Amino acid sequence: MFKKILIANRGEIACRVIATARKMGIATVAVYSEADKEARHVRLADEAVLLGPAPSRESYLVADKIIAAAKQTGAQAIHPGYGFLSENEAFAQRCEDEGIAFIGPKAHSIAAMGDKIASKKLANEAKVNTIPGYNDPIPSAERAVEIAKDIGYPVMIKASAGGGGKGLRVAFNDKEALEGFTACQNEARNSFGDDRIFIEKFVEQPRHIEIQILGDSHGNVVYLNERECSIQRRHQKVIEEAPSPFISDATRKAMGEQAVALAKAVKYQSAGTVEFVVGKDQDFYFLEMNTRLQVEHPVTECITGLDLVEQMIRVAAGEKLAFSQADVKRDGWAIECRINAEDPFRNFLPSTGRLVRFTTPQESMWQADTAHKYGVRVDTGVFEGGEIPMYYDSMIAKLIVHGKDRNDAIARMREALNGFVIRGISSNIPFQAALLAHPDFVSGNFNTGFIAQHYGGGFRAEDVPHDDADFLVALAAFVRRKSRERATGISGQLPGYGVKVGSDYTVICLASDGQHRYTPVRVEEFTGEAGYASVLVGDKRFKISSPSRLNDIVITGECNGQPFTAQMERGSAKNPLALVVQHNGTKLETMVVSPRMAELHKLMPFKAPPDMSQFVLSPMPGLLVDVAVQPGQKVQAGERVAVIEAMKMENVLFATADGVVAKVLASKGESLVVDQPIVEFEK
């Protein structure tokens, strides 16, 4: 077994590999860019080596620097994680040539299956059912349009070296095919250094289901059941689960056996994933093979009880698989939510900056050195006080739950999301909460078009309807009553002017447009020491008990006998007197005041926000890579104005109305903050 390994990656996957290596008694070496010098994976590893500047093309993608770091530290093996160089056959071969074990498949397997074009040809030769398409590199956008028309719209335009949603577009007409080809080629060149593009038929209403396989160097290959990955936004997975709520045991077996046959055809070693698109009648087609560890591997670990990273390390060290296909189990149900640094209410634009608060739900489940049980797991590469840089992927954590069945897993995930505290940046937690509560998700009636179908016009706060909004009102009143009770004990209060507690309050639910809602509330039977009160909201009574302290953001307790987890904070950016309640994805900003204060509050004038309609504002932090207009230029609605780059994605800003450019307020190459003016139009 290896004594020391280097992890050629960053973020949560680097931390994940370090955890297993530590359990196995293997020393670890982290590599990092200048942007990651204080990162969690650097702190966790036994040693760390600086690679270079922040851009990945100058650090994490430079094979020479990684090989040099391995030699410098005496690392016997390299684990590539996912992304970066994990599916780079030249890097795998280079490791082998240098006498360093590559913890992944051999270079010939990556060459055969990691390249989407080559893998489809191989699958066809092996008589694996594949989707109709054009599997040779396409030389130009014009040729792409001709091919798309021959295949028949809709088509999927894909980068041969693509992954993680990069270099992929769906086109429904000639215009979209022309633009999609160019966009895919640019993204693929920038992200992977390989701009080859191919086209295939897009199967409408498909499900994306993948089979996890594991092979060793002795010819043994097993499949570890399937993962349902159909909940995707712009081809980026959002929620994954295992097993799938859709396929039958017979389909599972057929897909698994086909995946194993394909892996054996290329003498596959290590962990890998064979992806299929599955039709409504459970007919399935081979899509591609990912010759690496998948982001969503934890859900497979939960239901099988296997540590996939450990298995990869053992296979790379030459060991045989210690189990057969018959030994692979399927226990319970697991769900993973990807927690991303993005603002769902601003069209999911990246959100970078410092993590002012970062508290994960308490972990209570799968660890390789403890008994297998149901509960919660968090994989992350960040920490409170750390910086989220603009140079890398937006995913900052993975929240995984394991339940006895699907309904139990959904309930556990909703509660875990309630206890996940992220402040300083925006996150997609409200969106995840909305997805988990959607009737079609709960019933399992969905496909890869689910998010586009239900949230095609964007995501708004009203898309997360609360089961009982009065509970949030009652909870705010409960916390305010508790605060007033404590305030009565403050010494030095003037006689006759001391804090009065009272039982009658008005909860003002604040609205950004000034249309506030005023709700009378009565708090009865309050017991401070026990943390109990009976709260009357209209004709509804909420019996709330909670041991949480006033300065706790996460509030746990029971309401009418049912357990709950919510978040409560004093003060907001606009109102220091506010109590902000969050539960099940709903965020409510309130003021809990006396009835008289509520009457006076109604008389306060509403101050409308300033009119910024003549400006093009940066919707996110990022790098301004292009300004397409100049002063005096006439611009039509829908015309490109500027391009901002953040977290490996280009975001194009368009004019929302016809106008004439008055001023260009930001320069190409400038780092922008949220709502920074870029262009001003004449009034």
Disulfide bonds with the S-S distance in Angstrom:
none
